[in-house]
Amino acid sequence: MRKTTTKVSGLSRKAAEKVPEEDQRNLYYHLMKVRMFDERCRKLFKQGRFPGTYFSQVGQEATTVAPAYCLNDKDMVAPSHRDMGAIITKGMPLVELLRQVFARSTSPDKGKSHPCHFGYPELRCLTPASTVAGQIVVGTGAAMAFKIQKQPNVVYCGFGEGGTSRGGFHEALNFAGIHDLPAIYVCQNNLWAESVPAHLQSKIEKYSDRAKAYGFEGVTIDGNDILQVYLTAKKAVDKARNGDGPTFIECLTYRWYGHSEIDPANYRTNEELEYWKKRDPVALYEKYLEKSGVMKESDRKEVTDRIEAEIQESIETAEADPHPEADAALEDVYSFSPAPNFPRS
Amino acid sequence: MKNVTFIEAITEAMAEEMRRDERVIVLGEDVAIYGGVFKATKGLLDEFGPERVIDTPISEEFIVGGAVGAAAVGLRPIPEVQFSDFATCSFDPIIQQAAKLRYRSGGGWTCPMVIRICCGAEIGGGLYHSQTNENWFFGQAGLVTVAPSTPYDAKGLLKSAVRGDDPVIYLEHKKLYRWIRDDIPEEDFTVPLGQAKVRREGEDLTIISYQLMMHRALEAAETLADEGINVEVIDLRTLFPWDKETVLESVRKTSKVLLVHESPKTGGVAGEIAATIMEEAFDDLDAPVWRLTGLDIPVVPFAPAMEEYFLPNAEKIAAKARELAAY
């Protein structure tokens, strides 16, 4: 079992002092929104209210929420299947996520993509494919475009440690290094790529070492310490926006549940799971907020009550929306329709 | 009018579109400083600079996949895959990203780009510089696959592809690059995607082909004309989605069809078109639909005698068409 390099005793006070209190409160809101929404989606799946399966990111939320909190509307999120936290924090409304979860016709993807490949074009959240690391290649291309267009936008590419074994990962980061592209590469090292442990994924201990091969900075941090992730990501985003190139951020973290809800994850030990549950990013942050006085329990409850109401209302709205017509399957193939015949002049 | 080679038509199309629209960029291996291994991108770096004409590392997955991301946020990239034989290295972005981005996002994201891919035999390129491979893309909805055979079409189709809003696989037959010339207009023109062209009219049978083999079919048609057999030759131009109307109209007229292409028979373009003709125009047929294609072997072999054995040519086409006419 690989453990984090940092202590299990809570957040670094020194780091916390550098984060404005307003941001600390906002981060709590986003963190809880993702945690509560994620747990609710798991429940909805178990209740049989949507087909397929569901890919939870509970346990890893800080790694996606904090970097996305550093982005603006024109920045891009190129997500993996476990980056829902980045998309929610970027601003995709829960009701839109739920329309996709329930495969309703009103969903941004009109019921076509699986509920782990969330996309929201108006806030530049890429609707990803399933091929692992594909989004890194596409996201890096967007970063190339922003540089060519002289637009000060940054791209967040999210992936797990398993994704770093793909050829596309190498090709993209190599190119990003050559051209100092405005991207941040956020690696959620949760120790398991589905069922394959990190030591069978790579000989290297620190995945951030991979960045050396591409000529840019790589750092390894405690991915369950939301303030540390925030400070690291903020620096990387500012650097990228200033034209000083990409950063690879390895976040040590852990996925509490299976690869998806149909995976019992019995390839892991209970001991390992318990170790990491003690490092729950939510509990650690709450402990800190309480101790520092930034948010007392009553303040936090106000936030979670608000989130609970939003989730409830969003579920009711989305679930009441219509299913797509079956023949809507023929739409959105080309810029012209109907597929596959061209209009004739 | 001006007289240009096939490759000059391609270069002109890119340069003119880059002048017209600053969103158009070119990226690939050897495309900038070297001007392309066949010189298709010659002069572009000087005119448009290194930000729009980008020499990439040997990274076909990034060349195409990066272009998908660039297209998604507003550019109109023209990535080049140097040889279709290497397109395998860019399959994930071609098939999973470019072809499906619009679909999987319900039209929220689009992918306007042209993937230029050089292909084809008859130049002694050996195993990995001679394949055509259009069958890898044919039938993949979401992609438009274009395969021009003349300089006029090469220019006009490339311009349409750049101006369109879909990902286009643009296949350039390398034998055609400097082997064929055409008079083309000085002024701007486009050729619509998705429309076949009747290259030669005839009543006795129809040969459907594209790229180099379309020219071989025309040569065969000349030979047969001397024998009193009038062959209609259709140049598909866009392979997918293909122009069913033009094909079926010709079937109704001649009642006999021979399909010709360079790539292997099984799983090829010809089989699909033959099946459609059978489904939709069976009563108009006076003979079975025949195919004359490359052989079902893994790849085009190097030894000249074997390459010749692999490929259809004018003689083989004429022989098959003669047999069909007599059926």
Interface residues (C-beta under 8 A of the other chain):
Chain A: M76 A78 S107 P108 D109 K110 G111 K112 S113 H117 G119 Y120 P121 E122 R124 L126 T127 A129 S130 T131 G134 V137 V138 G139 T140 G141 A142 A143 M144 A145 F146 K147 I148 Q149 N153 V155 G167 G168 E171 A172 N174 F175 I178 E331 D332 V333 Y334 S335 A339 P340 N341 F342 R344 S345
Chain B: I25 E51 R52 T56 P57 S59 E61 F62 G65 G66 A67 V68 G69 A70 A71 A72 V73 G74 L75 D92 P93 Q96 Q97 K100 L101 R102 Y103 R104 S105 G106 G107 G108 W109 T110 A141 G142 V144 G164 D165 D166 P192 L193 G194 Q195 T238 F240 P241 D243 K244 E245
